[in-house]
């Protein structure tokens, strides 16, 4: 029928935050691999981002409307996000996604998410029903990891806070490939 675009909005990481996140990612992935995990696939450094709204598959004909709606300035003033401890989704049972949580700035992110989600819904684009959980995905498991590895994540806290200023959100189009 028609061509589709896989869209999402996200906060892009600046160079300093990206370098710090990549260092934390390397520590966590290293610990998990030492504990016997072999199916963990880290997100490539250039693909690290903080998703705000996942639009999913949108018909190409509707993309210009989405771009216009999402290009308007945000009501939320600029703020900082600080990344905290590591965790995994789902919160119980076998782990599928390794992430860094947001320990500061989640209120600002929730406000931006609500504003952008409202703009997208006004276009008639349905969004995921699950609540917004601000996080930065570090890696995904090809095969879900046993929950017995969860204690390895407790060492994921760094002595240095990772701060990312948030003054804008970017609309991305992703292309799914066999390798991720």
C-alpha positions in Angstrom: 0.0 0.0 0.0 2.2 2.8 1.2 5.7 3.4 2.4 6.3 3.9 6.1 8.8 5.8 8.2 9.8 4.6 11.7 9.9 7.9 13.8 10.9 8.9 17.3 11.9 12.1 19.1 14.9 12.1 21.3 17.4 14.2 23.2 20.8 14.0 21.5 23.8 13.6 23.7 26.5 16.2 23.6 30.2 15.1 23.2 30.9 15.1 27.0 27.8 13.3 28.0 28.3 10.7 25.2 31.9 10.0 26.2 30.8 9.5 29.9 27.9 7.3 28.9 30.1 5.2 26.6 32.6 4.7 29.5 29.8 3.6 31.9 28.4 1.3 29.1 31.8 -0.3 28.7 32.0 -1.0 32.5 28.6 -2.5 32.7 28.9 -4.6 29.5 32.3 -5.8 30.7 30.9 -6.8 34.1 28.0 -8.7 32.5 30.3 -10.5 30.1 32.6 -11.5 33.0 29.5 -12.9 34.7 29.0 -15.1 31.7 26.6 -13.1 29.6 27.4 -13.5 25.9 24.2 -12.3 24.1 24.4 -8.6 25.2 24.6 -6.2 22.2 25.7 -2.7 23.1 24.1 0.3 21.4 26.7 1.9 19.2 28.0 5.2 20.6 26.7 7.3 17.7 23.2 5.8 18.2 23.0 6.6 22.0 20.0 9.0 22.7 17.3 9.6 25.2 14.0 8.8 23.6 11.1 11.2 24.5 8.3 10.0 22.2 8.3 6.9 20.0 5.9 7.5 17.1 6.5 4.1 15.5 5.5 3.5 11.9 4.1 6.6 10.2 2.9 6.7 6.5 5.4 8.7 4.5 2.6 11.0 3.4 2.0 12.0 7.0 5.7 12.7 7.9 5.6 16.4 6.7 2.7 17.0 9.1 4.6 15.3 12.0 7.7 17.4 11.2 5.6 20.6 11.2 3.8 19.7 14.5 7.1 18.8 16.2 9.1 21.8 15.0 7.2 24.3 17.1 9.2 25.6 20.1 8.6 23.7 23.3 6.8 25.4 26.2 9.3 23.7 28.7 12.4 25.9 29.4 15.8 24.3 29.0 16.9 22.0 31.9 19.6 19.5 32.8 19.2 15.7 32.9 21.5 13.7 35.1 21.9 10.0 34.5 22.0 7.7 37.5 22.1 4.0 38.2 21.8 1.2 35.7 18.8 -1.1 35.4 17.0 -3.5 33.1 13.7 -3.9 31.4 11.5 -5.7 32.3 11.9 -4.9 36.0 11.5 -8.5 37.0 12.3 -11.8 35.2 14.6 -12.2 32.3 16.3 -9.0 31.2 16.0 -7.7 27.6 17.2 -4.0 27.8 20.1 -2.5 29.8 19.6 1.2 30.6 20.8 4.2 32.6 18.1 5.9 34.6 17.4 9.6 34.9 18.1 10.8 38.5 17.5 14.5 37.8 15.3 16.2 35.1 12.7 13.6 34.8 9.9 16.2 35.5 11.2 18.3 32.6 11.3 15.2 30.4 7.8 14.2 31.4 6.6 17.7 30.5 8.3 17.6 27.1 6.9 14.1 26.5 3.4 15.2 27.3 3.6 18.2 25.0 5.0 16.3 22.1 2.7 13.3 22.6 -0.3 15.7 22.5 0.9 17.3 19.3 1.3 13.8 17.7 -2.0 12.6 18.9 -3.7 15.7 17.4 -2.5 14.4 14.0 -4.3 11.1 14.7 -1.1 9.1 15.3 -1.6 6.6 18.0 1.2 6.2 20.6 2.2 3.3 22.9 -0.2 3.1 25.8 2.5 2.3 28.4 3.6 5.2 30.6 6.7 7.2 29.7 9.8 5.9 31.7 12.8 8.2 31.0 15.9 6.1 30.4 18.9 5.8 28.1 19.2 2.4 26.4 22.8 1.1 26.7 22.4 -2.4 25.3 19.9 -5.1 24.3 20.1 -8.8 24.9 19.7 -11.1 21.8 18.5 -13.8 24.2 16.9 -12.6 27.5 19.4 -12.7 30.3 18.6 -14.5 33.5 17.5 -12.2 36.4 20.3 -13.8 38.5 22.6 -11.3 36.7 20.7 -8.3 38.0 23.1 -7.8 41.0 25.9 -7.1 38.5 24.0 -3.9 37.5 24.3 -2.5 41.1 27.9 -1.6 40.3 26.8 0.6 37.5 26.9 3.8 39.4 29.7 6.2 38.6 31.4 8.6 41.0 30.9 11.3 38.3 27.4 12.4 37.4 26.6 12.5 33.7 24.9 15.8 32.9 23.1 16.5 29.6 21.5 19.9 29.0 18.1 19.7 27.3 17.2 22.7 25.2 15.8 20.8 22.1 14.4 17.5 21.0 15.3 16.0 17.6 12.9 14.0 15.3 14.7 10.8 14.1 13.8 8.3 11.4 15.3 4.9 12.1 16.0 2.1 9.7 15.7 -1.4 11.1 18.3 -3.8 9.8 19.1 -7.4 10.6 22.1 -6.2 12.7 20.1 -3.7 14.7 
